[in-house]
């Protein structure tokens, strides 16, 4: 782990000429996101950059409880089985978020969302609520579909 943007830059200067296609650069930053974006812009296109912030410290690492963000992307790029990638994060602090992300049959239809926004509009005069309600209400063909169906429709 590198302490600051200057250290990241210095390491990159040394490594960039030696990087080969298929290289995985795993950045476990303690630096600001802009430094990581700058690094990404400098890497050859055949190098996979995984921005993997770490949650925990020496004590967590010693007990095998250190969590690294983007572990799923890294695992997939290394060919690990999807079943393993889906199950492993359920054993740690991300269990709730992982369960929600992979839940099947969990949906929130557009019509009830429009109803909820209408209720909110009756209690607060906010132009954004008017815009959201108009968007939700004007798509009758999506009324029974999950709210996620709106994304491609917008």
C-alpha positions in Angstrom: 0.0 0.0 0.0 1.3 3.4 -1.0 1.0 6.3 1.4 0.3 9.2 -1.0 0.0 10.3 -4.6 3.7 11.0 -4.9 4.5 7.5 -3.9 2.0 6.1 -6.4 3.5 8.3 -9.1 7.0 7.1 -8.3 6.1 3.5 -8.4 4.2 3.9 -11.6 7.2 5.6 -13.2 9.3 2.5 -12.5 6.7 -0.1 -13.4 5.0 1.4 -16.5 7.8 0.4 -19.0 7.7 -3.2 -17.7 4.0 -3.8 -17.8 2.8 -6.5 -20.3 -0.6 -7.2 -21.7 -2.8 -9.0 -19.2 -1.1 -7.4 -16.2 -3.3 -6.8 -13.2 -2.5 -3.6 -11.4 -4.3 -3.8 -8.0 -4.3 -0.4 -6.3 -5.1 -0.6 -2.6 -5.2 3.2 -2.2 -4.7 5.4 0.7 -4.6 8.2 -1.8 -7.3 10.4 -3.3 -9.5 9.1 -6.1 -8.0 11.6 -8.6 -4.6 10.0 -8.2 -6.1 6.6 -9.1 -7.8 8.2 -12.2 -4.5 9.8 -13.2 -2.9 6.3 -12.9 -5.6 4.7 -15.0 -5.1 7.3 -17.8 -1.4 6.4 -17.9 -1.8 2.6 -18.0 -1.6 0.7 -21.3 -5.0 -0.5 -22.5 -4.2 -4.1 -22.0 -3.5 -3.6 -18.3 -6.4 -4.2 -15.9 -6.5 -1.6 -13.1 -8.5 -2.6 -10.0 -9.1 0.2 -7.6 -9.4 -1.8 -4.4 -9.7 0.3 -1.2 -9.0 -1.8 1.9 -11.2 -1.9 5.0 -9.3 -2.9 8.1 -5.8 -2.7 9.4 -3.0 -5.0 10.7 -5.3 -6.7 13.3 -7.9 -7.5 10.6 -5.3 -8.8 8.2 -3.8 -11.1 11.0 -7.3 -12.6 11.7 -8.1 -13.0 8.0 -10.9 -10.4 8.2 -9.4 -7.7 5.9 -11.8 -6.7 3.2 -10.7 -5.4 -0.2 -13.3 -3.6 -2.4 -13.6 -4.8 -6.0 -12.7 -8.3 -5.0 -15.5 -9.6 -7.3 -14.0 -7.8 -10.3 -10.6 -9.1 -9.5 -11.8 -12.7 -8.8 -13.7 -12.7 -12.1 -10.7 -11.5 -14.0 -8.7 -14.3 -12.5 -11.3 -16.9 -13.5 -12.7 -17.8 -10.1 -16.1 -19.5 -10.2 -19.0 -17.2 -9.9 -20.6 -19.2 -7.1 -17.5 -18.6 -5.0 -17.4 -15.0 -5.8 -21.1 -14.6 -4.8 -20.9 -16.6 -1.6 -17.6 -15.4 0.0 -18.6 -11.8 0.7 -21.7 -13.0 2.6 -19.4 -14.0 5.4 -18.3 -10.5 6.3 -19.5 -6.9 6.8 -20.9 -6.7 3.3 -23.4 -9.6 3.9 -26.5 -7.5 3.8 -25.5 -5.5 0.7 -24.5 -8.7 -1.1 -27.8 -10.5 -0.3 -29.7 -7.5 -1.6 -27.6 -7.3 -4.8 -28.2 -10.9 -5.6 -31.8 -11.2 -4.4 -34.1 -12.8 -7.0 -37.7 -11.9 -7.1 -37.1 -8.7 -5.1 -38.7 -5.9 -7.0 -40.3 -2.5 -6.6 -42.8 -1.8 -9.4 -42.9 1.7 -11.1 -46.6 2.2 -10.2 -46.1 2.0 -6.4 -43.0 4.2 -6.8 -45.2 6.8 -8.5 -47.7 6.6 -5.7 -45.0 7.2 -3.1 -43.6 10.2 -5.0 -47.2 11.6 -5.2 -47.5 11.2 -1.5 -44.2 13.0 -0.9 -45.4 15.8 -3.3 -48.4 16.3 -1.1 -46.1 17.2 1.8 -43.4 19.1 0.1 -43.3 21.4 -2.8 -40.1 20.4 -4.6 -39.7 20.7 -8.3 -37.6 17.6 -8.4 -40.6 15.6 -7.0 -42.8 17.0 -9.8 -40.2 15.9 -12.4 -39.8 12.4 -10.9 -43.6 12.0 -10.6 -44.1 13.0 -14.2 -41.4 10.6 -15.4 -42.9 7.7 -13.4 -46.5 8.4 -14.3 -45.9 8.9 -18.0 -44.5 5.5 -18.7 -47.7 3.4 -18.3 -46.2 0.4 -20.2 -43.6 0.1 -17.4 -46.1 0.5 -14.5 -45.9 -3.2 -13.4 -42.2 -3.6 -14.1 -39.4 -3.1 -11.6 -38.2 0.4 -11.1 -34.9 -0.6 -12.7 -36.7 -0.8 -16.0 -36.7 3.0 -16.1 -33.0 3.3 -16.6 -32.9 2.2 -20.2 -36.2 3.9 -20.9 -34.9 7.3 -19.9 
